[in-house]
Amino acid sequence: MISKNQLKLIHSLELKKQRKKTGLFLVQGEKNVSELFNSDFEVVNLFATPEYINKNSALLSQKQLVSLTIESTAEELQKAGTLKTNNTVIAIVKSKASELPDIKNNQLVLVLDQVGDPGNLGTIIRVADWYGIEHIICSTDCADLYNPKVIAATMGSFARVKVSHTDLYSYLSAQDKPIYGAFLEGENIHKSKLVDNAFIVMGSESHGISEQVGQLITDKITIPNFGQAESLNVAMATGIILDNFKR
Amino acid sequence: MISKNQLKLIHSLELKKQRKKTGLFLVQGEKNVSELFNSDFEVVNLFATPEYINKNSALLSQKQLVSLTIESTAEELQKAGTLKTNNTVIAIVKSKASELPDIKNNQLVLVLDQVGDPGNLGTIIRVADWYGIEHIICSTDCADLYNPKVIAATMGSFARVKVSHTDLYSYLSAQDKPIYGAFLEGENIHKSKLVDNAFIVMGSESHGISEQVGQLITDKITIPNFGQAESLNVAMATGIILDNFKR
């Protein structure tokens, strides 16, 4: 059974302020929790149905999670969680400090400027994982990695791709790799020379890349438009650009 | 002011059954409504704030919509509409019959099998419009084009891309163009010969392409995976595949 205090804690973790204060976040649903078990994130508590616990008993023992697991009904989980479709498992997990990565040579790094929508950030993390991107650097006003909507949209990729938040202007000013940036009036990406050892900056749909960060872009690129839509969603544009870099 | 009966009608159009019965649907928000005005869809009523009406008075006269426009407050529009962020304008519009298109030669046609999520269908219509796709053929269990979430996600592209629903097996059986289909174990799309005069079939994320439709696929294709994500969202995959066909 989920106690009143546990329920209160789970609900509080929907708020960034509380996630920051407690250093905890939620991972919900079978797919995301199974990816969590493959990572080095530390689980504090696991709430799960008897069926889930039975099915995963070997794994839970191996991960030393048996004593941290609390049997719950589907109804309790439905009430506690933020996802419409999850009534199987919720984990409370320790978050990690947002550290700037050591970037290897010949590594593409994704940079997000003002991507505030959690669904977009999560979808970008997922497609970055598909294309083997290890690091995403976000502006401080991007969505919080530990927002439940971000975690849900990553479909488990949150456990692999490293996401940090920092001041992009200072960070990128200190770099000497090419810095590609997506603009509506950039060079046709189908015809551009795209190198692997670079940063790719994506701006938000409504504001684009901020002026300050824009000054640091060495190569403006664009996805050519064959029809009449005025723009693409930022997650979609990121996926298409990564495909062009990786082909 | 929005009358009680009008409010009831607007709310009822959230339901497919009522949209079918009345032959009406909703278009909400400035961007989508402005694209609506560029199309041949017939507006039945327009609910808008005085500011919107002022700003667009010339256009409303030209479109002979003045007598069909009902001045409303932002609060009324917020209550009536289904979108969190729209409190400016809502249109009630006549839907069109779902007719199978005449397909020209050298035209790529997108085919969606069991894409039930309205957000995905809307995003696919938007990216199809970006790549100049004129026709999308959906299986009968795809989301309804006139679902408010579909229309919202198209960002106006619903007014340009023609979407029809039909039995895919019968429809595709009668075609003699190549039929590409996205599978996890298909040929690497970066290395495939992709011709413009073809159908591209995309299945749902959870079920893929149905077995029956799968039998009609002439070319199985796949987006190569450079990392560890298990799959891509169907809208994302559609965008990346269209980019590969169009490059």
Interface residues (C-beta under 8 A of the other chain):
Chain A: T123 R126 V127 A128 D129 W130 Y131 G132 I133 M155 G156 S157 R160 H190 I223 P224 N225 F226 G227 Q228 A229 E230 S231 L232 N233 A235 M236 G239 I240 D243 N244 K246 R247
Chain B: T123 R126 V127 A128 D129 W130 Y131 G132 I133 M155 G156 S157 R160 H190 I223 P224 N225 F226 G227 Q228 A229 E230 S231 L232 N233 A235 M236 G239 I240 D243 N244 K246 R247
